[in-house]
Amino acid sequence: MDTASASVSDVELTEHRAESDRLVVQRGPFTGTSSIVNDDLYAVVKRGGSTRTRFQLRMHAGATVHTNTFFGRFPASYWQRWTTATEVTAIARVDAADRCRVQLLASDIGGHRRIIAAESVIGSETVTLTARLDKFADGGALWLQFDAIEGGVTVSDIEWTVASPGTVRPVAVAICTFNRADDCANTVAALASDERVLSSLDAVYVVDQGTDAVESRDLFQQVAPRFGGRLHYLRQANLGGAGGFSRGLYEASAAGPHADVILMDDDVLCEPETVLRLSAFANMTTDPALIGAQMLFLYNPNYLLASGERADLTTLQRGLPTDKFGVRNANVLKKLPERRIDAEYNGWWSCLIPAEVVRQIGMPLPVFFQWDDVEYSLRAGRAGIPTITLPSTGVWHADFYWKDVDGFAHYFSTRNGLITAALDPNFAPTLLAKQLAREISRSIVSLQYGLAHTQLRAIEGFLEGPDALADGGQAALAMINEERKRFPETVARPVSELPSGVRFHRADPPPKAGWEDLVLAKRAGNHFRGRLEPGPVAISYEDARWWHVGRFEHVYVTDASQAGVRERRYDRHLAAEMSGRLAGVIKRFRAEAHPVARAFRAEMATLTSRDNWTRLYTRTDEANGTEHSS
């Protein structure tokens, strides 16, 4: 393991000669690597009994098992659309005490099933079934089904292969971490746990920006030698997710002109098979593309976040479905998505970026964190580089709805969303001004003065222009954290501090469609006159909507994390201050948004250059007393 604060300048990531004329693009695991993961995400026992290990399944006589599952199916539609592969072959080792039937099955956009090929086996045999990738344009997948008709059957070593390219691209994983040492060590250990994946990795970069060092963990030290010098541990000052992930891109793209870099969060539950599948797909795409894994919920492991996501730059909303038929927040044990969905961006919980893309469109923006992944995909899209969210690949990440919106992160979310919108040719500051005024007004009537302040400061941060990104976000982070201390409701308190006798008040139905702004104006008028219902009252997180909270002068609202409550109190002076500032900031935004947008566009080449990131890494390393070489 290499440990450095400086650039890993001696690493070379070179293409490999293909080991055979067939490239393994997917294997067939029968179970996950964690006990929290449902085996039915890999293979389903339709009837009868069976036992399974990671890559072997023992079926009792009369049993039927299929792999038409999240991780078990082959995403044929995506392979037909995006790669040069024209056919795929499924291979399985079958040991049958008596007759066993093996079928290769397919679906279409509507989920209609059809049989592609079948074979009967008695005894021990390697079954090979092939399907052409020519009938999946709009959707559909391939999978295997095994029927132990008259005796016990053991199935093992399932592989899906395509005709191999002459050379195989090098692949690196870049993990960015900040004071999640145990989580990061577990993620690195997951990569090391799979021999096939481990041997395929040319480099792993762990970019540690925290004070609780990952290298201090016994697990990390135990698994590090398994990488045989391919694990590079980098320490640097905290530049957020943008700075950490960019460091991995910075190192890997310099080490190999055709390297693929898989960005991966430190706190995911990693499915190592995802690394193999992303890398294989990237080797076969017709042109370089950003290839993202899907996100499953860590606390609800059977649920998929989305089959494809987009952003609305007039409302600064992320995570919107790209297609009304796309799957979102859905239990994939009950229904699998069949329709091929075109994504606009993919989160960097696990996303592959080819070095060619970095050379063509530059590095990520130094925005600290939030929207860095969205902006990069949108920039790539404008350059003709697609983002593909690939089914049958995924990691488990903490469910987003457990994170409260009232935090310092909202500063970066709003500011960076505005920067992303400003870089788009369809930048619409008039619509944005209305939306921002609406959202901040809702924060004020919700007694969230600290959140309103955070949002206002974010708009002001955007209006500073490109100079606001000069230090990679460290000054902004310190500023907003310090300023939020003024507002007591920004801190969650233990639930045990909730006064006895305080009753929960359920929310009324939301305002009728089209009446929202009228109700908001009414709430704001009542706040201006101080005509609020007395408290204290308690309000659950699910009921903490602005039209409900805005009725009361003193409330305890459950935090999204469910770990505590936030005490909010009506303050006439703060309400007046925030309302006055809102009017001034929105007026300034309307006047200055277009010139600021032009300034960001003019500076994009500089902001996203290697030289700029070298400067940032050098600057932060010098501040921490270390040396850096580019």
C-alpha positions, 0 to 999 in steps of 0.5 A, a space after each residue: 500500500 502506498 501512503 502519500 499526501 503527494 500525487 502518485 506519480 509512479 502509477 501507470 494504468 495501461 491497457 491489457 491484452 484480452 486473456 481470451 476471445 470471450 469477455 466475462 461481463 457478468 457472473 451469476 451469484 446466488 447470494 449477496 455478501 451481507 446478511 442484510 441482503 435478501 437472497 431473492 435479489 440474486 435468485 428465486 426458488 420458485 418451488 422446492 428446496 435448495 441451499 446456496 453459497 455465493 456462486 453455487 446452488 444445490 437444488 432438491 429434486 423437483 425444485 425450480 430456480 430462476 435468476 429473473 432478479 435484480 442482480 440475476 438478470 442480464 440487461 439486454 436492452 442496455 447492451 443492445 443500445 449502447 455496446 458493440 456486442 451483437 450476442 451474449 452467451 450464458 454459461 453454467 456448470 450443471 451437475 444433475 443426479 437425473 434430468 435437469 432442464 436449463 432455459 434461457 428466457 427473455 422479456 420485453 418492454 411489457 414484461 412478456 416472457 419468451 424462451 430463447 433456448 433450452 437444454 436438458 442435462 443428465 450428469 455433469 455438463 457445462 451448459 452454453 446458451 446464446 441469445 442475439 441482442 437484436 430484439 430488446 430495443 425498447 426494453 427487456 432482459 435475459 435470465 436463466 431458469 433451472 428445473 431439477 425434474 427428477 433428482 438433485 441438481 447443483 448449479 455453479 459458475 454462471 458466466 455471461 460472456 460476449 466477444 472480447 475486444 482486443 484489449 481491455 481497459 484498465 480500471 481503478 476505484 476511487 473512494 472519497 472519505 471524511 471521518 467514516 473510517 469504519 465504513 470506508 475500511 468495510 468498503 475496501 474490504 468488500 473489494 478485496 473479498 472477491 478474488 475475480 474483482 480484486 485481480 481485475 483492479 489496476 488501482 484503488 485510491 482511498 482519498 482520506 480528508 478526515 481527522 479519523 484516519 482510515 489507515 488506523 483501522 485494523 481491518 484496513 491494515 489487514 486487507 491492504 496487502 491483498 491489493 499487492 501495491 495497487 492500493 494508494 492511500 492519499 491524505 489531503 485537507 477536506 475539499 468535500 466530495 468534489 475534491 475527494 472524487 476529483 483527486 481520484 480522477 486526477 490521479 487515475 486519468 494521469 496514470 492512464 489515457 484509457 483508464 476507467 475510474 469508478 467513483 464510490 462513496 465510502 459508506 455504501 454496502 458494496 456489491 463487488 460484482 458491480 465493479 466487474 459489470 461496470 468495467 465490462 460494460 465500459 469496455 464494450 460501449 460504442 463511445 465513452 460514456 458515464 456509466 452509473 450503478 443503481 442505488 438501493 436503500 441501505 435500510 430497505 435493501 429490497 428497494 430501488 431509488 430510481 431506474 434513471 434520474 434527471 434534474 429540473 434546473 428551474 426549481 433546482 430539484 434533483 432525483 426526478 424520474 426521466 420517464 413516467 414509467 421509470 421505477 422509483 422507490 420501488 420494491 424490486 422483489 415485487 416488480 422489476 423495471 423492463 423499460 429501457 430508461 435514458 438517465 440524465 445523470 447518475 449519483 456518485 455512490 458508484 459511477 464509472 468515468 473514462 479518462 477520455 471524458 476527463 480530457 474532453 470536458 475537464 475535471 469536476 467543478 470545485 464546489 465542495 459537495 452537492 450537485 457536483 455529480 449532476 453538473 458533470 453529467 449535464 456537462 458531458 451530455 452537452 458534449 455528446 457524452 451520455 450517462 447510462 444508469 445500468 440495471 443489474 448493477 447497484 450498491 446500497 446507500 443510506 436512504 435519503 429521507 433520513 437526512 434533514 433538509 435543515 443542515 449546512 449542506 443546504 447551503 451547497 445544495 442551493 448555491 451549487 444548484 444555481 451554478 449548475 443552472 447558470 451553466 445551462 444554455 436554458 438558464 431561467 433566472 426569472 423562474 428561479 427567482 420565483 421558486 427561491 422566494 417561494 421556498 425561503 418564504 416557506 422556511 420563514 413561516 415554518 419558523 426555520 430562520 436558520 434554514 432561511 439564512 442558509 438559503 439566502 447566504 447560498 444565493 449570495 454565494 452564487 452571486 459572488 461568481 467564480 471567485 467563490 470557488 477559489 479555495 474549493 469551498 473551505 471558507 464557505 463551509 466554515 462560514 455557514 457552520 459558524 453563522 448557523 450557530 445563531 439559530 437554536 432550531 438548527 440543532 436537534 435535541 434529544 427526544 427525552 427533552 420534549 416537555 411532558 404534556 405536549 401533544 402531537 398535532 396532525 397536519 391538515 390536508 395540503 392546499 388545493 392545487 393552485 392555491 399554494 401561494 395564496 395560503 403561503 401569503 396568508 401564513 406570512 400575513 399572520 406571522 407579520 401580525 403575530 396572529 399564531 396559535 399558542 404552543 408548544 405543540 409537537 409535530 411529527 416529521 411527516 406532518 412538518 409541512 409549512 402550511 401546518 407548522 406555520 399556524 403555531 408560535 412554538 413547535 417541536 418537530 421531529 428530525 428526519 433522522 428520528 434521533 431527536 427533535 428541533 424546537 422552533 419558536 416564532 420570533 417577530 424580529 427574525 421573521 422581519 429580518 429574513 423577509 427583508 433580506 429575502 426581498 433584497 437578495 431576490 432583487 439582486 439575483 434578478 439583476 445580476 444572475 445573467 452577468 454572473 452566469 456569463 462569468 461562470 461560463 467564461 471561467 469554466 475551462 480554468 475552474 475545471 482544469 488540472 492546473 486548478 486542482 493542482 493549485 487546490 491540492 498544493 494550497 491545502 497540503 501546504 496549509 497542513 504542512 505537507 508537500 505535493 508534486 504534480 
